[in-house]
Amino acid sequence: MSLNAVELFSERALGFKQSAIREQLKIIDSPEIISLAGGFPDDRFWPIDRVIEASTFALREYGKKALQYGSTEGIKKLRVLLMDRMEKEGVNSIDLDNVIISTASQQGLSLLAQVFVNPGDTVIVEEPSYIGALQAFTSMQAVFCTVPVDKDGMQMDALEDRLKELQKAHIRPKFVYTVPNFQNPVGVTMTLERRKKLIELAHTYDLLIVEDDPYGEVRFEGEPIPSLLALGGKDRVIALRTFSKISFPGLRLGWIVAREDIMDKIILGKQAADLCSSAMIQYIAYEFVSRGWMDDYINVVRREYPKKKNAMIAALEQYFPVGSSWTDPQGGLFVWVKVPEHIDTTAMFHEAISAKVAYVVGSAFYPRRDDNCHMRLNFSAVDPEHITEGVHRLGDLLKSKI
Ligand SMILES: Cc1ncc(COP(=O)(O)O)c(C=O)c1O
């Protein structure tokens, strides 16, 4: 008799959802397809020689410590460096106990789900929202209360309405999850006014905010806006940061900022998950950041990505049918496109693959998967000529449906 694992899976595991993006990435892993789908940085700009130098130095300098188990909180000198970096951005309510290293932001999301979410608990999310966060919260059986996003980020009047409804129903949301800068997938940034309103609502309704900000430093136009953490302080805001877009996702390194009582639980959760993030990678990251090489790299990204974004916007203007619209982000990696209403972007995906171009279907970013007229296009990973060609192919396909 063969073992039927389904009888053994937890209810939680039975509810796990596939990430539409990961599934799609498997299909599009072919060199002829122009992929505007993933969220990858452009590896052609990576200073590999510097990474080799930082790695060699880290192993020589910290050798045995680098290869040993580290503390769950992370290497102290890296945490100090990151704390100082955040202080320069106006975050001054934190000290070392409030900062730990994580195995990138995705682990931060997963730990927060573990720390806060019981089955059936309500979590407030933007709609559309980052798919990996939806996955992490779903894995702990969260129920989503959604708040729409427009060109200025999460809509605060809609949030307030939702909060009133929840209060009436005696439901206490566990937290509000937001990606305030160059949101994934929409690419929009929450205005200062809305950030202040969110902090005000957090006080009025006694809320915790989770600020996930992988893209804030990938700003290539306009002025930076203070973070929710800087505005609201650690009492109400947990911040997730990552090295993935400001250096290399392969490091799998990020950091979490939270107040002490919450951090204690996060640390216990992390101990159970992986004991610690790789000490060796943390030392390499320390060398890379402290030598100013990460800032050099960020400057390259800020110089090069707008060329790609501009190529994408120009191609959308030239090739997409009347009735389409899109966001024009000042940073980050994504443009969010609305196609004419009667066209179904989910149904069109396989035709796009046949036309040798890929995008991520908009429905993937909606908890109820009930949107079919959007697509997320990535501009960071592809060069401008291929962006133009990819958008041209998509535009032709869309026009053939009108
Ligand atoms: C909003 C957001 N949060 C978190 C992540 C996870 O990134 P990582 O685990 O590489 O830090 C991503 C990745 O694209 C993201 O877009």
The ligand as an SDF file (V2000), in Angstrom:
LIG
                    3D

 16 16  0  0  0  0  0  0  0  0999 V2000
    7.2600   43.8430   -1.9060 C   0  0  0  0  0  0  0  0  0  0  0  0
    8.2140   42.7140   -1.7800 C   0  0  0  0  0  0  0  0  0  0  0  0
    8.4800   42.2100   -0.5630 N   0  0  0  0  0  0  0  0  0  0  0  0
    9.3380   41.2040   -0.3860 C   0  0  0  0  0  0  0  0  0  0  0  0
    9.9770   40.6120   -1.4560 C   0  0  0  0  0  0  0  0  0  0  0  0
   10.8850   39.4530   -1.1850 C   0  0  0  0  0  0  0  0  0  0  0  0
   12.1720   39.7550   -1.4820 O   0  0  0  0  0  0  0  0  0  0  0  0
   13.4230   39.0440   -0.8080 P   0  0  0  0  0  0  0  0  0  0  0  0
   12.9500   37.8550   -0.0580 O   0  0  0  0  0  0  0  0  0  0  0  0
   14.3200   38.7070   -1.9470 O   0  0  0  0  0  0  0  0  0  0  0  0
   13.9940   40.0840    0.0790 O   0  0  0  0  0  0  0  0  0  0  0  0
    9.7350   41.0940   -2.7480 C   0  0  0  0  0  0  0  0  0  0  0  0
   10.3730   40.4750   -3.9110 C   0  0  0  0  0  0  0  0  0  0  0  0
   10.1630   40.7800   -5.0340 O   0  0  0  0  0  0  0  0  0  0  0  0
    8.8340   42.1760   -2.9130 C   0  0  0  0  0  0  0  0  0  0  0  0
    8.5490   42.6920   -4.1120 O   0  0  0  0  0  0  0  0  0  0  0  0
  1  2  1  0
  2  3  1  0
  2 15  2  0
  3  4  2  0
  4  5  1  0
  5  6  1  0
  5 12  2  0
  6  7  1  0
  7  8  1  0
  8  9  2  0
  8 10  1  0
  8 11  1  0
 12 13  1  0
 12 15  1  0
 13 14  2  0
 15 16  1  0
M  END
$$$$
